[in-house]
C-alpha cells in the first residue's frame, strides 16, 4: 500500500504529492514568503471596526485558497488557472516587519487570498513583529483545521472571518467546503480571546433569504452579542457575473434584523453611507466612532463612551 503524504493544514486533507486545492506542496520554505500583493490599507477595509480604528495596516497577499468560491473577487491570485503565471515577489519575515516599521504601521494583515494555508509564514513573521509591538491580523475564510488553529491563536491578535452562509449546502455548492469547520474556527478564535469580527457577503438568490441571514445572526449571538458583524453587498464577480448586485436596502434590512435580534454592533459594507457605518454605544446609543468612508472620527474618551462611560470592546 502506498502511504500518501497528507496535508493537515485545513479540512481538505489533500495529498501533498499530488495536486492540492490551494496549491500548497511539500518542502515549503518557512522563511521565504511568496507574495502576490503588498499594500497599505485602512484597517477598516479588512473590515475591522473595533480593532485599532483609524489606523493603517500593512496588507500582505500570497497565492492560493483552500475553497473554490464561485464569487471570488480575488480569483486571479486565489484560484489562478495557472499559478506559475502569477507574478510573485519573495520576502523574508524580517523584511515584511521592516516594511511595517519603515511606514510606521502598527499592524500586519494577511489578506487578499487565504493566508492560513501557509501558517508558517504568519507565525514566523508575527514572532518578529511582536518584538516591535506590531499586531498580526488574519482575514480568513475560517476553513482551517484544528491543528492549524491551535498554532495560530498564539500569534494572531485579530481576525475577520468570512462566514459565507449559515447553510452547509451553500458551502458545498458555491465554495467547495463545509460549514461546520468555519463555525468551529469562529468559536475557537473567540474562546481563545482573539479579537473576532465576522463578515457575511449577501448574494441575491444564494444566501439572501431570511432563514440564511437569521442563521448567521443566531450563531454570532450564541457566542456573544458583542462580536461585530458586517453584512456586505455582493457585486457580480468571477463565475457569478450573471447574478444581480445586492441592493443597499437588502443589506440594511439584514443589519436592522441583527440589531433587533440583540447584536450590539452591526455594520453595512459596499453600500452608500448610512448609520450602519458608525459605532454606537450599546448602553446609551451615543455615536462613539463616526465613519465617512475611511475617514474616522473617534469620540471615545480613554477608550470609553464619552456619555455613559461604557467599555464597548474597542481595542485602540
Buried (B, 14 or more C-beta within 10 A) or exposed (E): EEEEEEBEBBBBEBBBBEEBBBBBBEEBEEBEBBBBBBBEBBBBBBBBBBBBBBBBBBBBBBBBBBBBBBBBEBBBBBBBEEBEEBEBEEBBBEEBBBBBBEEEBBBBBBBBBBBBBBBBBBBBBBBBBBEEEBBBBBBBBBBBBEEBBEBBBEBBBBBBBBBBBBBBEBBEEBBBBBBEBBBBBBBBBBEBEBBBBBBBBBBBEBBBEEEBBBBBBBBBBEBEBBBBBBBBBBBEBBBBEEBEEBBBEBBBBBBEBBBEBEBBBBBBBBBEEEEBBBBBBBBEEBBBBEBEEEEBEBBBEEEBBBBEEBEBBBEE
